[in-house]
Every structure is written in structure tokens, then in C-alpha cells.
Amino acid sequence: MDDTASGAPKARQILDMNAYDPSAFDPAEGVADPLLDRRHRNFGAASVLFYARPIEMVAAQGAWMTAADGTRYLDFYNNVPSVGHSHPKVVEAVSRQIATLNTNTRYLTQVVEDYLERLKAVLPEALSNVVLACSGSEANDLAMRVAMKATGRTGFVVTETAYHGNTHLVTFASPSAYKTGGPPDFIATVPAPGTAAFGEDISGGFAGAVRAAIAELEARGCGFAGLICDSIFSSDGIFADPPGFLAAAVEAAREAGGVFIGDEVQPGFGRTGDAFWGFARHGVVPDMVTMGKPMGNGFPMSGMAVRPDLLDAFCAETGYFNTFGGNPVAAAAGRAVLDVIAEEGLQENAATVGAHLRARLEGIGDERISAIRGAGLFIGVDLSTDGSPDPALAGRVINGLKARGVLIGAAGKYGHTLKVRPPLCLSASEADRFADALAETLAEA
């Protein structure tokens, strides 16, 4: 990604946001961390850790995590424990199933078929086949391969700060992961669907950008296979509104002979509050839906729901098998997650508590909060100084919140957007605690 104009913030790589900083440890303090040393020896250059001073976690429950030193942190950081850390119903389901049977997917098991039928009941009827895997990266990789087979073309349109995973193919479709260089010829990027790029006509502007990107792919000789996007555009900085804006871009993709892949790894499973899936807020039905992290509440599982005609064409030539994808323990975890969402009203809670949280954030009144966007319990808070994105301020706020017992991350092209994404079981009082901590942190930042 190119740097911005002189004097403006520079685009940031996703793993650089809120990353471990060795300089945060002052040798004069005489502080040694044997566990951190072991991490570096074992992981080497591939080690990725949150916070300038990483945290050793030892336990978690609900919306809270506990560090080795006894500090409790309110977790606003990620959507892996979607229904709450260590949810007892998920723990019990996984424990019971792994004590009974766990094997590969070449055997028939009731629990897997029961889960898939439950999952399909909340998906569009046309997406009647589901392929299970272990990570969102695998699901997106497979979806892109299915799209290429279906269209006979190789080009994809993604947003300019998208993240869709870490396989070889999907990394190319994840510009936010690039440390150097830009996308290959078969990837064309469009700006995030916000007012900064498209003014008040986000629907028309975004669709026009997609059409232009498709034309560019055609000119490069790649052709257009599909549009893939996370329907809340989380890595771009969270762009949810107005509901329905995505429909025109999906129509443009289909008019050009491509497919639409709805990446629901982050916005899916009730997080946006007013719909179970992010794409449903926009009134569209994807040709494929990919799922991951929230499916098993921390148990590694993912899936791709797809139209049978697309899957038939792919399997006639290549086929797909995943030893661990769709194993009985994963299915038990996934079924328990769906039960908890329904029984505890977590989609409704996301809407209600999310609205309360947003109102509290809007009431902070700090002029450096330049925008608040999102839906349900997925909110982006832009931090700016004198009208310019301020990633340094975001960094101070993130670490200031940590000092107050709150965990949060960053997103967006410049890393100046706080990504507010707590477990769906968040209570109003916990939302208040976050808003109070943010106000206090900003006052000192």
C-alpha cells in the first residue's frame, strides 16, 4: 500500500496495530520475562503478540479475562468467544462429545448432520450445501477456488484494507496483511464504503468503484470471478450503514458474470443485532457464505455455505476433503453456540446493549472522536486530531484502556479506529464500564 500524502498518516499493516514493542521494556528496570523469551525462541519471526507489554492470560469467563498476576480485563478485543468465554453449555457439549467420539468426516455421525441442519435453518434456502473446515482462511480459500471454477476467470475485487485470511491465495485478497508491495494483477481494490470516499451516495459510489475495478481486471486479462467482502468491513474500519448499500455492488458483480462471496467470519451469528448475518442487513443473498471464529466459540471450525450448482462444478474437477473439518466435536461446539444464541437472546442483546453502548460513546463529547460507526455489538470509533486520523492517539488510548482493565484493538487504513467487538453476552453495566474507561483515558491521552 502506498503512503499517503506528505504530512498525513501512513497506511498501516494489520499486524503492526497494537503489537508487542521490545522497547517498552526498560533494561534499567531489570525486568525479565522468561515466558516472553520462550515465545521468541519457539515462534521466531512469526510471533505475533498484543500490547507493547504482552499479557500472560490464565483464565476467562463471560466478557472477562484473567491474567497471571490476577488482573481482570474486560474483553472488547475479538469475536472468537462470541457467546462468552468458557460458556458452560459449549464446554459441556465439547467435553461430552470428545469423551464419546471424535473422528474424521468419512464416517456418518448424527451430531454432524444435526448441526448442519440447524445451521442451514438460519441461512438462505438457496445455500443448501455446506462444506466444513477448520478456519475462516480455509473457508475463504475454498470459496475463491469455487468462484474461479464457476466463472472460468481469476480476478477478484476486495476493499483496500480487507482481511480475509492467511492461506497463499487468500493473503493476496487481504491487502491489510501486506508488509510491502501491492496486490497482484488478479486482485483489484476499492475504497472502504464510507463518506470519505463516496460522500452521501455510498451505495452508488461503492457500486461504481466495483464496476471500475471489474473493468480493470478485464483490462489486465484476468477476468472477473467475484466480489468478496466482509459485510461490516471490519478491517477497513467498520462500515455498516446505511443498511442496503451493498446491494448495488452485488448487482454490479453479477451483471459482470461474477459471484458474491459474503465473508461472515466477523459480522455473522447475530453480532450486528438487527440480523443474524451481516449480509441480511443489506437485503442480499450471497452465492457463497463463509464462516469461522464465532461458529465454535473458540473451538477451531469454519464453513462455506454454497449453492449446489457451484459446488457440483468444483467437485467434478477437484473435490474437497478436510480431515478435521466437520469432526463431531466441532459439530457439538457449533450446535451449542446456536443453542446459546437462541436461548439467551444474544442477537437481541447485541441490538439492545449495542444501542446503549453507542449512545454512551456519543455522549463522551470529546472532539477527537471524529466518527462512530457500526451495528449491534460491532462499533468503530475513529480517533483524530485537527481532523486528521491519529493512530498515535489510538495507540495511547489502547494502552491506557489496558491500564484500566479493558482490552481493545485497532482497525482501518491508518490504525486510528478502535474496534469495539465484545462478546455478545455483554451487559449494560459492562458497556458503561467501557465507556467510562474510554472517557477517562481520552482525558489523559
N, C-alpha and C positions, 0 to 999 in steps of 0.2 A: 504494500500500500504506500502511496506517495505521501510525503509530508505535506501538511497544509502550508498556506502562505506564510512568509516570514513573520515572526512575532506571534503567530497563532499556535494553539496547541497542536501537538503531533498525534497522528493516529497511533494507537497502542495495540500490541499483540495481547490476546486474551489471557495468556498465562503470566504476563507481566503485571496484571492488575492485582494489587494486594498480595504480592508474592513475598516470600521469605527474603530478607535482606541481611547478609552476613555482617554488614557494617553496623547493624543495630546492636550487636554485641560489642561492648567496650572492653578490650583486653584489660584495661586498668581495673575493671570491676572484679576480675578474677573469676568470672562465671563460666563454668564449663557445663556442657550438656552432652553427656555420654550417649543418650538416645539419638540426638541430632547427628553426632559423629557416626554412629552406626548406620543411620539412614543414608548419609552421604556415601559411606563405603559400600552399602548394599545396592542403592539405586543409581549411584553415579550421576551423570549429567541429566538423567531422566527424572530426577527427583523434583517433585512439584509440591510446595508447601504453602499454606495460607499464612499471612501475617509476617511482619518484619521479625517478630519473635514467635516462632511456631508454638502451638499449644499441644500438649500431650493429653488426649481425651481418654477417659476410662469408663464412662457410663453415659446413658442418655435415656430420657423418658418424656413422652409428650413433646412439648416445644422446647425442652431444656436439655443441655448437655453439661456434663461434669468433668472438669479437668483433674489431673493427677494431684494438684495442690489443693483440691477441694472447691475451687471456684466454680460456681454455676453460671452458665451462659444461656441467655435466651436466643434461640437459633432462628435467625431470619435469613440464613445464608442460602440453603439449597432445597430442592424439591425431592430429594431421594426418600426421606422419611415422610412421605406425603400425608399419611393419616396419623402421623406422630411417631416419634422414636420408640422403638421396642413395644409397639402396640401389642397388648396381651393376646388379642384374637389372632393376629398374624403369627406371633411367636408360637402359640399353641398349635395352629394349623401346620406350620412348618415342622415343628418338633414331632408331632404325631405322624406326619407323612414320612419323614426321613427315618423314623423308627420302624416304619412298616415296609416301605418300598421306595427306592429311587433307582431308576434305570434309564436307558436311552429311549429314544422315541420310536423304535422299531417294534415295540410291543404295544398292544392295546391296553389302555387303562381308563377306568371310569372317570377318575379325577381330572384327567386332561380334557376329555370330551365335555364333561360337565362345565369346566371352566370356559372353554371356547364358546359353548352355547350361551353362557352367561355374558361373556364379553360381546358376542355378536348382537345380543339383545339391546345393547346401548350404542351400537354402530349403525350407520346407514345400511339399509337392507341390501343394496347392490353389492356391498363389500362382504360377500358371503364366504370367502376363503380367508384363512388366517395362517400365516407362517410364523412360527415362534423361534426366537433366537435368544441370545444372552445379553445383548447390549443395543442401545439405540444406534450406535455406529454400524453394527451388523444389519439392523433393520433398514437403515437408510442406504447402505451399500447395496443391499438386495433390491430395494425399490428402484434405485437408479439403473441397475442392470436390467430389471424388468422393463423399465421405460425405454431403454436403448433397444431391447429386442422388439418391443411393441411397435416402435416407430421406425426402426432401421436407421436412426440418427444418434448422434453422441452428445449434442450440445445441451447445456442446462443454464437456466437463469436463476441466480441467487441474489440476495441482498448483499451490500458491500461489506458488512461486518457480520455476516452469518456465521453460525457454527452448527454443523450437522454431524460431527463425529470425527474419528481418528483412524479409520482404515485408509489405505492408499488412495482409493477412489474418492471417498467422502471428505478426506482432508482437502482435496482440490476444491470441493464445494463449500469450504469453510474458510473464507478469507480472513476471519479474525484469528485464525491459527497461524497464519504466515508470519514468520520472523523476517524474511527477506523476500524480495521479488513480488510478483503479482500472479494472478490466476493464469492457468494455461488457456490455450485457444478455445477449448471446448466449454469453458466457463465464462459467462458474461454476467456482470454485476449491475445492480440497480440501487439507487439510494434507498435508505430506510423510508417507510411511508409516513412521513411527518410533514408538518408545515414548513420546516426549514427547507425542504427540497421542493414541495409541491403547493405551498400556500394553503388556501382553503379548499381546493379541489383535490383532496388526497386520492379519492377513487379514480378520477380521470387522469390525474398526473401519474399515479403509480402504474395504471394500466398502459399509459403512453410510454413510460420508461420500459416496461416489459416488452412492448411491441418493438421499440427501438433496439433492445438487447437481442430479441429474436432475429431481427434483420441483420444485426452484426454477426451473429452465429452463422446465419446463412451465407453472409459475405465471406466468412472465413472458411467455408466449405465443410463445417461440422454438421450443419442442420440443427434443428431444434427437437430435442427429445422431451424436455419437460421443465416445468417451473416447480421448484422445491422451496418451501418456506415454512418456518415456524410461525404459526398464525398469531402469535403475540409479539414476534420479532424481538425476542428477549436479548440476544447478544447485541442487537443493534441499539438497544436502549429502552425496550418495551414500548411498542406502538400498537394500541388496541382499538382506537376509535377513529372515525365513527363506525359503529357496527355496520357491516355490509360492504365496507370499502374494498375488500379483497375480491368480491365477485367479478368486477370488471376485468381485473388482471387474469383471473382464472378463465374467463370467457376468451380473452385475447390469446391465452396459451392454447386453448382447444381449437380456436379458429385457425391457428397456425399448425395444427396437426399434432400438438404435443399433449402430454398428460400433466395433471396436477398432483403432486405428492404433498400431502399435509403432514408435516412433522409435528406430532403432538407430544413429543418427549417431555416438553416443558409445560405447555398450556393445558394438556389433557387431564382427564379424570377429575373434573369438577373445579379446577383451580380458579377459573375465571368467574365462577359464581352463577352467572346467568345462562350458562350452557355447560353440558358435560364435556364437550370438546371445543377447542378454540375455533375451529373452522365453522362450527354451528352458529357462532355469533355473526358470521358473515353470510349465512344462508347458502353455503356451497357444499357440495358433496365431492370430496376428492376421488380420484381414480385409485389412489392408494393412501392409506393412513399408517404412519409409523409411530410406534410407542416404545417407551423404555422406562427410565428411572422410577416413576411413581407406581408402575404396574405391581411390583412386589414389595413396596415399602422398604427397599434396601436389599432384598434378595435379587441377585442379578437375573433379569429376564427382560425380554423385549418382544415385539411382534410387528408384523406387517399385515394389515388387512387390505384385501385387494379384490378387484373384480375377477371372477373366474376366467374370463376370456384372456385377460392379460397374463395370469399365472399359467394357464394351459400352454400358451405360446412359448413362454420362457422354459417351462419344464420339458416341452417337446424337444428342445435343443440342448439344454444344460441340466436342468433339475436342481434340486437343493436338498441338502441334508445337513443337520446340525446335531451332533451327538448330545449336547446338553440342552439345546433349545427345546422347550416343551417338556422337560422332565417332570415327573409327578410332584416333586417338592416345589418347583416353580409354580406349577398349576395350583397347588394348595395355597401358596402365598398370594397369588393373583386373585383367587376366588375369595379369600379372606379380606383382601383390600376392597373388592367390590361390595362385600357384605358390610364392612365398616362404613364405607361412604354412604350407603343407603340407610343403615340402621342408626347412624349417628347424625344424619342430615348434614354431612360435611360440605356438600355443594351449597346448600342454603347457608351454612355457617360462613363459607367463603364470601358469599354475597353480603351478608349482614355485617360481619366483623370487618370485611374489606371496606365497606362503605363507611363504617365508623372510623377505621384507621385513616382512610383518605381524608375524611373531614378533620381529624386531628392534625394530620400533616399540613393541610391547607391553612389551619389555624395557627401554625407556628409563626408565620408572619415575617420570616427572615428573607430579606430581598435577595439573598444568594441562592435561595431555592427558586430557580428560574422556570421550572415546569414540573408538574406532577401528572403522570400518565398511568393508564393500566385498567385492569378489571379484576374484581374479586380480590383474592389474596395474591395478586401479581402486579406490583406497582413499581414504576420507575420514578426516581426523584433526581432531577438534574440540578447540579451544583455549579454555579457560575459566579464570576467576579467581573463587574463592569460589563456585563452582557456577553462575556467570553467564557466558554467551557473551562472549568478549573479542576483538572484532575489532581493537582497537588492538594487542593482543599478536600476533595473526595478522600484522598489518602489519609489526611489528618482526621477526618470525620470517622472513617472506618476504624482507625486505631483508637480514636477517642471513645467510640462506642464499645470497642473491646474492653477498654479500661473500666467501662460502666457495666460490663457483663452482658453485652449484646454483640452477636456475630452477624455480619452483613458483608456482601460483596459488591463489586462494581461491574458495569457493563457499558456498552456504547462505543462508538468510534474512538473517543478520546478518553474513555475510562472515567468520565465525570458523572455518570449516572449510578446512583445507589439502586441496587436490585433488591427490592423488598419481596421476599418469597418464603414466608414462614410455613410451617406445617398447617394443614387445613383445620386442625383441631384448635387453632389459636383462639383464645378467649378475648373478650373486650378489655379486660384488665391487663392482659399481656400486651395487647395493642397499645393501650395507654402507656404502659411502661416503656415501650419502644419510642413512642412519640415524645415522651418526657425526656428520655435519654438523648434523643436526637436534638431536641431544643437546647439542652444543657451543653451538649458537645459543640453545636454551632456557636453558642455564646462564647466558647473558649477558643474556637479554631482560628 
